[in-house]
Amino acid sequence: MARYIGPACRLCRREGQKMFLKGERCYSSKCAIDKRSYAPGQHGQSRKKISDYGLQLREKQKAKRFYGILETQFRNYFDKAEKKKGIAGENLLIMLETRFDNAVYRMGFASSRKEARQLVRHGHFTINGKKANIPSLEVKPGDVIKVKEKSASSPKFKEIREMSISTPNWITVEPDKLEGKILAMPRREDIDTPIAEHLIVELYSK
């Protein structure tokens, strides 16, 4: 599967904000955007007037990078969101939030979406008792995500057992059991990812 393998900190600098792509490092003094808040490249520090198209494009790129998705897959998500009932932009964000890897991240089982995706691919989780290793799987209300017994003894997951995890309203977690449950589909107000989805809709509607 195609994926971005370049430096993650460069993406945050390009968008001008922290996207927490490297987990704990993003909260430390090592965070690149704290040291160099301007865009990467030779002309990164120059001031440029951004057109409406430029704003729309940047918002799309930011959404892709937050959720770790490449162009073709992101466009497919948008096409599906547009066909669903409701507001296309909100549908898009809800579909991205209900990805398996994002649910693992929201449950606090990973420090970043990138780490969550890796853990999922390596088969550390089950959904409703069945092995699941596809990051893009759509989770649904009632689904139970649990760390496999063989993985539960690893140092990473031992730490999680003792943590107090804050989760969005549509998810509940029992850290001592290394288990989380999808309570409901997320609503727009439950999604705190700083994305202006209407700009993405405007971009794709041209």
Backbone as a ProteinNet text record, in pm:
[ID]
protein_1_A
[PRIMARY]
MARYIGPACRLCRREGQKMFLKGERCYSSKCAIDKRSYAPGQHGQSRKKISDYGLQLREKQKAKRFYGILETQFRNYFDKAEKKKGIAGENLLIMLETRFDNAVYRMGFASSRKEARQLVRHGHFTINGKKANIPSLEVKPGDVIKVKEKSASSPKFKEIREMSISTPNWITVEPDKLEGKILAMPRREDIDTPIAEHLIVELYSK
[TERTIARY]
84.7	0	88.3	57.3	134.8	118.9	227.7	222.3	333.3	316.1	417.4	530.3	654.5	767.9	869.3	832.9	922	915.3	987.5	989.1	854.8	799.6	667.4	668.4	776.6	782.8	774.4	822	815.2	669.9	582.4	441	376.4	408.8	354.1	400.5	527.9	580.9	513.5	485.9	420.8	281.4	210.1	73.7	70	184.8	191.5	127.5	113	55.4	92.8	84.6	113.7	0.9	37.7	-62.1	-39.3	55.8	82.6	104.4	189.8	217.5	322.7	397	502.9	480.1	354	319.2	385.5	455.2	511.6	613.1	684.3	783.7	719.1	593.9	524.3	498	500.5	476.6	606.6	719.5	849.4	916.3	1031.1	1108.2	1173.2	1166.3	1225.7	1134.5	1011.6	915.6	970.1	975.3	1036	962	830.1	753.1	771.9	811.5	842.3	974.5	1063.7	1194.9	1190	1116.7	1108.9	963.3	890.7	746.3	711.4	812.8	788.6	791.7	740	734	873.7	891.3	1022.6	1057.5	1185.2	1226.4	1292.3	1348.1	1424.4	1342.7	1215.5	1130.1	1029.9	1060.1	966	935.1	1031.1	1011.1	952.6	938.6	883.4	732.7	678.9	534.9	467	364.9	293.9	144.2	80.4	-64.5	-125.5	-211.3	-270.1	-405.7	-426.2	-553.9	-659.2	-784.1	-892.3	-863.2	-814.2	-779.2	-668	-570.6	-461.2	-509.3	-604.8	-661.5	-734.2	-810.5	-884.3	-788.8	-684.2	-586	-513.1	-474.9	-404.2	-491.7	-621.5	-712.1	-725.1	-730.5	-736.5	-609.2	-495.1	-366.1	-354.4	-402.3	-396.3	-480	-600.1	-687	-622.2	-563.7	-494.6	-383.2	-309.2	-193.3	-232.2	-338.4	-387.1	-419.8	-488.3	-535.5	-443.1	-333.1	-235.4	-285.7	-356.4	-416.5	-358.8	-336.5	-285.2	-399.8	-365.5	-462.7	-576.9	-544.9	-650.4	-750.8	-700.4	-789.6	-874.2	-813.3	-888.1	-999.7	-969.7	-1071.5	-1184.4	-1150.9	-1254.6	-1345.9	-1285.5	-1366	-1462.2	-1411.6	-1497	-1612.8	-1583.8	-1689	-1799	-1759.5	-1858.5	-1936.5	-1865.7	-1929.9	-2033.8	-2003.3	-2092.8	-2221.4	-2214.1	-2330.4	-2421.4	-2368.6	-2447.8	-2543.6	-2646	-2738.5	-2666.7	-2702.8	-2642.8	-2543.2	-2459.9	-2362.1	-2233.7	-2188.9	-2074.1	-1949.9	-1919.2	-1799.8	-1803.8	-1918.8	-1933.1	-1927.3	-1989.8	-1983.6	-1839.1	-1759.9	-1619.8	-1544	-1559.5	-1488.2	-1532.3	-1659.9	-1711.1	-1652.1	-1641.1	-1581.8	-1434.3	-1364.5	-1223.5	-1208.2	-1297.5	-1291.5	-1320.8	-1404.8	-1444.1	-1354.2	-1240	-1138.8	-1087.5	-1052.8	-1003.8	-881	-784.4	-662	-690.5	-782.8	-816.5	-887	-972.7	-1042	-941.1	-840	-734.5	-661.2	-633.4	-566.9	-655.9	-783.4	-876.5	-895.4	-877.5	-890.9	-767.2	-662.4	-541	-446.7	-469.3	-381.7	-256.9	-249	-133.5	-114.6	9.5	38.5	18.3	0	-25.3	-102	-161.2	-232.3	-135.8	-15.6	84.7	119.5	138.1	167.5	48	-73.7	-194.9	-203.7	-174	-178.9	-78.6	39.5	141.9	100	44.7	0.6	-111.9	-202.1	-312.2	-257.7	-167.9	-111.4	-35.7	22.6	98	8.3	-121.3	-217.4	-228.9	-213.8	-220.1	-361.8	-461.1	-597.7	-698.4	-810	-924.4	-1044.9	-1139.2	-1268.6	-1374.6	-1447.3	-1551.5	-1494.2	-1371.5	-1309.2	-1241.5	-1248	-1187.5	-1065	-962.7	-841.3	-872.9	-815.7	-837.3	-705.9	-657.6	-529.5	-533.3	-652.1	-667.2	-702.1	-609.9	-632.2	-756.5	-795.4	-907.7	-1044.1	-1048.7	-1178.2	-1266.4	-1394.7	-1487.8	-1546	-1526.8	-1585.1	-1727.4	-1810.4	-1952.2	-1995.6	-2108.4	-2158.8	-2175.5	-2128.2	-2135.3	-2006.5	-1918.3	-1791.5	-1702.6	-1638.8	-1546.4	-1405.6	-1317.6	-1178.2	-1095.5	-1015.3	-938.7	-797.8	-702.8	-565.4	-559	-493.4	-482.1	-406.8	-441.3	-379.3	-227.5	-180	-35.6	36.6	-34.9	25.8	14.5	-81.2	-110.9	6	97.4	210	327.2	318.1	428.2	435.7	555.7	572.1	479.3	456.8	371.3	230.7	172.1	33.9	23.6	131.3	131.2	117.5	181.4	171.9	29.6	-37	-172.7	-270	-248.5	-337.6	-347.4	-241.4	-236.3	-267.9	-301.3	-326.3	-472.4	-492.8	-627.7	-645.8	-733.8	-746.7	-871.3	-850.9	-962.4	-1007	-1134.9	-1186.2	-1303	-1330	-1447.7	-1576.5	-1689.1	-1816.9	-1862.4	-1816.2	-1866.1	-1786.7	-1691	-1604.5	-1596.2	-1586.7	-1557.3	-1442.3	-1360.3	-1242.1	-1229.7	-1189.8	-1155	-1006.5	-919.7	-775.3	-726.4	-785.2	-739.1	-764	-864.9	-895.2	-833.3	-771.5	-717.8	-825.8	-940.4	-1057.9	-1134.8	-1184.5	-1265.7	-1388.1	-1491.3	-1615.9	-1664.2	-1717	-1777.2	-1921.9	-1952.8	-2087.5	-2185.4	-2137.2	-2224	-2137.6	-2200.7	-2128.6	-2094.7	-1975.4	-1940.8	-2022.6	-2052.6	-2117.3	-2009.9	-2044	-1943.4	-1886.8	-1971	-1923.2	-1831.8	-1829.4	-1741.7	-1601.4	-1583.5	-1455.9	-1376.5	-1264.5	-1186.3	-1071.1	-1058.1	-952.8	-977.6	-879.9	-900.9	-901.3	-1012.9	-1026.3	-1153.7	-1141.1	-1257.3	-1304.5	-1390.8	-1428.7	-1500.6	-1562	-1633.3	-1536.2	-1411.2	-1312.1	-1276	-1276.3	-1248.5	-1361.8	-1483.8	-1600.4	-1593.7	-1559.2	-1547.4	-1439.8	-1329.5	-1220.7	-1263.5	-1327.9	-1368.4	-1492.6	-1562.7	-1684.9	-1656.5	-1531.2	-1497.9	-1502
-119.6	0	124.6	222.3	345.3	425.8	488.6	571	674.7	781.5	885.4	838.9	846.4	798.5	911.4	1033.6	1146.4	1193.8	1302.5	1355.4	1415.1	1365.2	1409.4	1554.8	1598.3	1735.3	1837.9	1799.8	1888.1	1918	1819.5	1838	1939.9	1931.2	2026.5	2168.3	2181.7	2313.9	2368.8	2281.2	2325.9	2378.7	2316.5	2360.4	2469.4	2496.6	2604.8	2575.1	2447.4	2412.1	2269.5	2240.8	2105.6	2012	1899.4	1798.7	1670.5	1676.9	1566.6	1434.4	1441.4	1324	1232.5	1284.3	1203.8	1178.8	1187.3	1151.2	1237.8	1174.1	1243.5	1351.2	1330.3	1428.9	1565.7	1564.1	1688.8	1773.5	1711	1783	1826	1788	1817.2	1937.9	1975.3	2087.3	2052.5	1926.3	1882.7	1907.6	1949.9	1971.9	2073.8	2036.7	2120.7	2251.8	2249.8	2371.1	2475.9	2432.7	2528	2598.6	2527.6	2584.7	2667.3	2614.9	2681.9	2680.6	2785.5	2788.7	2825	2850.8	2885.3	2760.4	2773	2660.1	2615.5	2487	2438.8	2488.1	2477.8	2515.3	2651.3	2681.8	2804.9	2931	2928.4	3047	3035.3	2947.9	2922.7	3042.9	3133.5	3248.9	3370.4	3360.7	3474.4	3482.6	3603.2	3622.2	3621.7	3541.5	3533.2	3551.1	3617.8	3630.8	3503	3438.7	3311.8	3335.1	3278.2	3290.2	3201.7	3217.9	3132.3	2986.2	2962.4	2825.3	2771.4	2857.1	2815.6	2776.9	2852.2	2819.7	2686.4	2664	2538.2	2419.6	2438.2	2331.2	2298.5	2401.8	2380.3	2304.3	2336	2268.7	2120.6	2091.2	1951.7	1877.4	1941.2	1879.7	1855.9	1952.4	1939.2	1821.9	1806	1694.8	1560.7	1552	1429.3	1395.1	1495.7	1472.5	1440.9	1503.1	1469.8	1320.9	1270	1131.8	1033.2	1082.4	994	924.6	999.5	940.8	1008.2	931	986.6	1031.9	1095.4	1166.6	1080.4	969	887.7	837.9	789.5	738.6	851.1	968.2	1081.6	1122.3	1123.7	1159.9	1057.6	931.3	827.6	849.4	889.4	919.3	1034.6	1137.2	1251.9	1212.1	1132.5	1090	1013.9	928.2	853.2	946.9	1042.7	1137.6	1222	1256.3	1340.6	1266.5	1135.1	1055	1024.6	1040.1	1011.8	1126.9	1095.4	1199.6	1290	1416.5	1509.3	1602	1665.6	1762.6	1689.5	1708.3	1633.3	1649.2	1771.9	1796	1724.1	1727.3	1658.8	1507.8	1459.1	1316.3	1270.6	1355.1	1322.7	1307.3	1403.9	1397.4	1278.1	1247.4	1133	1003.2	992.1	872.3	858.6	969.4	965.5	930.4	983.2	954.8	808.6	745.4	607	504.2	547.8	452.3	375.3	251	166	227	272.6	327.2	453.4	536.5	657.5	623.5	521.4	479.2	430.8	356.1	309.7	428.7	529.2	650.5	725	739	810.5	737.6	606.6	529.4	538.8	602.6	620	502.1	409.2	293.1	322.9	441.9	484.8	634.2	681.3	822.5	908.9	846.2	919.3	827.9	886.6	804.7	715.6	765.7	685.4	561	577.9	462.1	367.9	424.4	341.9	256.1	318	245.3	129.8	154.8	51	-63.7	-29.5	-132.1	-217	-151.6	-224.6	-320.5	-272.1	-356.3	-476.7	-459.4	-569	-666	-641.2	-736.8	-738.9	-623.4	-619.2	-605.5	-589	-564.4	-662.1	-673.7	-748.6	-656.1	-684.9	-616.7	-722.1	-709.3	-807.5	-948.6	-958.8	-1089	-1147.2	-1077.6	-1128.1	-1043.9	-1110	-1040.7	-938.1	-819.9	-714.6	-638	-629.5	-560.8	-464.9	-415.9	-320.5	-183.8	-86.9	44.4	117.7	95.6	171	109.1	0.4	-59.5	43.8	41.9	135.2	71.4	138.4	87.6	141.7	66.2	101.1	95	160.1	153.3	8.4	-19.6	-154.5	-232.7	-188.4	-259.4	-246.5	-357.6	-360.3	-384.1	-291.6	-302.5	-339.5	-443.6	-492.2	-530.9	-506.9	-549.4	-701.4	-767.7	-913.4	-955.5	-1073.7	-1122.3	-1133.3	-1176.9	-1192.4	-1058	-953.2	-820.2	-745.6	-785.5	-713.1	-710.6	-805.5	-813.6	-723.7	-658.3	-572.6	-448.4	-389.5	-271.2	-156.8	-136.9	-26.3	-39.7	-156	-174	-188.8	-231	-235.2	-94.2	2.4	142.4	194.7	155.4	203.9	157.7	39.8	-13.2	82.8	157.6	244.2	390	416.3	554.2	594.2	724	780.7	839.4	779.5	816.4	902.7	1014.5	1102.7	1068.4	1042.1	1001.2	1090.1	1097.2	1171.9	1101.9	1172.2	1120	991.2	966.6	850.2	722.2	732.4	618.2	603.2	481	455.8	355.7	368.6	283	231.7	105.8	47	11.9	103.2	81.3	-47.6	-84.7	-205.5	-331.8	-325.7	-439.6	-423.1	-305.9	-272.8	-292.4	-232.7	-254.2	-123.3	-100.9	17.1	-19.5	62.4	34.6	159.9	138.8	248	262.6	374.5	395.5	445.7	530.4	590.8	646.3	683.5	751.9	893.2	941.4	1076.6	1182.8	1290.7	1406.4	1511.5	1611.4	1712.6	1779.9	1806.2	1873.8	1785.6	1655	1563.5	1557.3	1615.5	1605	1733	1721.2	1840.2	1867	1787.4	1810.3	1944.6	2037.4	2173.1	2179.2	2139.3	2137.2	2212.5	2303.1	2374.3	2295	2199.1	2104.5	2169.7	2286.5	2352.1	2395.4	2422.7	2460.6	2341.9	2222.8	2102.5	2076	2097.2	2080.2	2179.5	2303.7	2405.3	2367.2	2312.8	2273.9	2165	2061.2	1948.1	1977.7	2085.7	2118.8	2201.9	2239.3	2323.3	2242.3
0	0	0	-84.6	-92.2	35.6	79.2	199	194	268.7	275.1	365.9	317.8	396.8	424.4	390.9	414.4	558.6	590.9	728.1	769.2	879	923.9	969.2	1031.8	1083	969.4	853.4	737.5	700.2	717.4	685.1	779.5	908	1004.3	971.4	935.9	902.5	776.6	682.1	558.5	585	679.2	709.1	815.7	877.1	974.4	1108.2	1141.9	1271.5	1308.8	1437.3	1483.3	1441.6	1383.1	1348.6	1429.4	1521.2	1613.7	1539.6	1438	1354.9	1416.2	1516.7	1576.7	1725.7	1766.8	1903.7	2008.8	2103.5	2218.8	2179.9	2071.3	2027.7	2002.9	1957.5	1926	2050.9	2168.3	2293.5	2360.6	2301.6	2361.9	2296.5	2351.1	2296.4	2163.2	2123.1	1997.4	1877.3	1903.3	1795.1	1695.6	1570.4	1466.1	1445.4	1457.8	1429.3	1539.3	1658.7	1765.1	1736.9	1670.2	1637.8	1509.2	1410.3	1280.2	1235.3	1268.6	1242.4	1099	1016.9	877.2	789.8	669.3	576.7	535.3	503.1	461.1	321	285.2	150.6	145.2	30.5	10.6	34.3	-3.7	7.3	122	216.7	325.6	412.2	425.9	514.2	442.8	311.8	237.8	255.7	258.1	275.1	139.8	127.3	0.3	23.6	-69.4	-63.3	-120.7	-42.1	-83.6	-148.6	-264.1	-335.1	-270.5	-314	-262.5	-294.5	-416.1	-454.5	-364.6	-334.4	-247.6	-108.9	-54	76.8	73.9	-33.3	-46.6	-59.7	-138	-158.4	-28.2	46.1	171.9	271.5	273.1	367	332.2	202.3	158.7	196	171.6	204.1	354.1	432.8	577.7	626.1	570.7	609.5	576	457.5	416.4	514.6	554.6	639.5	783	832	965.6	975.2	873.9	878.9	807.4	749.6	687.9	563.5	477.2	357.2	232.8	129	4.6	-86.3	-197	-279.8	-332.4	-395.2	-456.8	-354	-241.9	-137.7	-79.3	-62.1	-7.9	-103.1	-232.6	-331.9	-331.4	-313	-306.1	-185.6	-73.9	44.9	16.1	-51.8	-81.2	-173.3	-275.1	-367.9	-294.5	-199.3	-121	-28.5	29.6	121.3	48.7	-75.8	-154.8	-191.2	-203.3	-241.4	-122.1	-2.1	117.2	148.3	224.9	268.9	369	368	461.3	394.2	473.6	425.1	387.6	266.2	214.3	301.5	342	422.5	556.2	621.5	749.8	730.6	624.2	593.6	575.9	508.9	484.4	616.1	706.8	833.9	917.7	914.7	990.5	936.7	804.8	744.8	782.7	788.4	827.3	975.2	1057.9	1201.1	1232.5	1152	1181	1113.7	1064.6	1020.5	1142.4	1122.3	1230.6	1298.5	1218.5	1278.5	1358.6	1311.7	1386.5	1517.5	1515	1637.2	1741.4	1696.2	1786.6	1848.2	1766.2	1815.3	1914.5	1882.2	1969.8	2103	2102.9	2226.3	2314.8	2263.1	2342.4	2338	2244.8	2233.3	2150.2	2093.5	2015.4	2034.8	2026.5	2050.2	1926.4	1810.9	1686.4	1591.9	1489.7	1391.9	1314.6	1292.8	1222.7	1302.1	1432.3	1516.9	1521.9	1528.9	1531	1404.5	1289.7	1163.1	1162.6	1216.3	1221.1	1312.6	1429.3	1523.1	1464.3	1392	1327.9	1223	1139.7	1033.8	1089.1	1207.3	1268.1	1344.6	1339.5	1394.2	1545.6	1611.1	1757.3	1811.3	1723.9	1770.5	1709.5	1778.2	1724.8	1724.7	1637.2	1637.4	1659.2	1767.3	1803.6	1809.8	1862.6	1881.8	1759.5	1646.5	1523.8	1486	1435.1	1395.4	1286.8	1299.2	1200.3	1184	1061.6	1039.1	919.6	888.9	778.1	836.8	829.7	892	844	718.3	662.4	690.6	764.2	798.6	868	835.9	899.9	1025	1138.5	1262.4	1275.9	1345	1356.6	1502.9	1537	1674.2	1720.1	1839.3	1893.4	1876.9	1787.1	1766	1890.3	1926.5	2039.7	1986.4	2014.3	1972.4	2094.6	2080.1	2195.2	2153.3	2244.5	2220.4	2235.5	2141.2	2147.2	2273.3	2325.4	2448.3	2435.1	2320	2299.9	2302.4	2262.9	2257.8	2390.8	2473.3	2597.2	2694.5	2683.4	2776.3	2737.2	2621.5	2576.7	2666	2682.8	2769	2731.8	2602.4	2557.4	2614.5	2599.8	2643.6	2795.7	2861.6	3008.1	3064	2998.5	3041.6	3027.8	2919.3	2892.6	3000.3	3056.7	3161.4	3280.1	3304.9	3422.2	3388.9	3263.9	3221.1	3237.5	3252.1	3247.9	3107.9	3030.6	2889.6	2867.2	2799.1	2762.3	2620.4	2603.5	2472.5	2429.8	2299.2	2252.9	2295	2282.3	2331.9	2264.4	2142.8	2069.5	2097.3	2189.8	2222.7	2373.7	2421.3	2562.5	2569.5	2672.7	2686.3	2829	2841.5	2970	2964	3010.8	2999.4	3063.7	3178.8	3247.7	3165.9	3078.7	2991.2	2852.4	2828.4	2695.8	2590	2618.6	2534.2	2518.8	2399	2373.8	2292	2302.3	2231.2	2158.7	2037.9	1961.8	2007.1	2069.8	2124.2	2018.8	1928.9	1827.5	1715.6	1606.3	1499.8	1549	1522.5	1567.2	1495.5	1565.1	1504.1	1477.5	1398.6	1364.1	1488.7	1587.4	1707.7	1792.7	1764.3	1837.9	1778.3	1661.2	1590	1610.6	1681.4	1714.9	1618.3	1513.8	1415.7	1347.7	1351.6	1298.7	1146.1	1088.5	942.8	903.1	807.8	752.2	630.8	654.6	549	432.5	455.2	345	234.4	272.4	172	83.1	141.7	63.1	-34.8	10.9	-76.9	-192.6	-162.7	-266.9	-368.2	-322.3	-411.3	-507.5	-456.1	-539.3	-622.5	-589.5	-665.2	-788.6	-809.5	-926.2	-1055.6
[MASK]
++++++++++++++++++++++++++++++++++++++++++++++++++++++++++++++++++++++++++++++++++++++++++++++++++++++++++++++++++++++++++++++++++++++++++++++++++++++++++++++++++++++++++++++++++++++++++++++++++++++++++++++

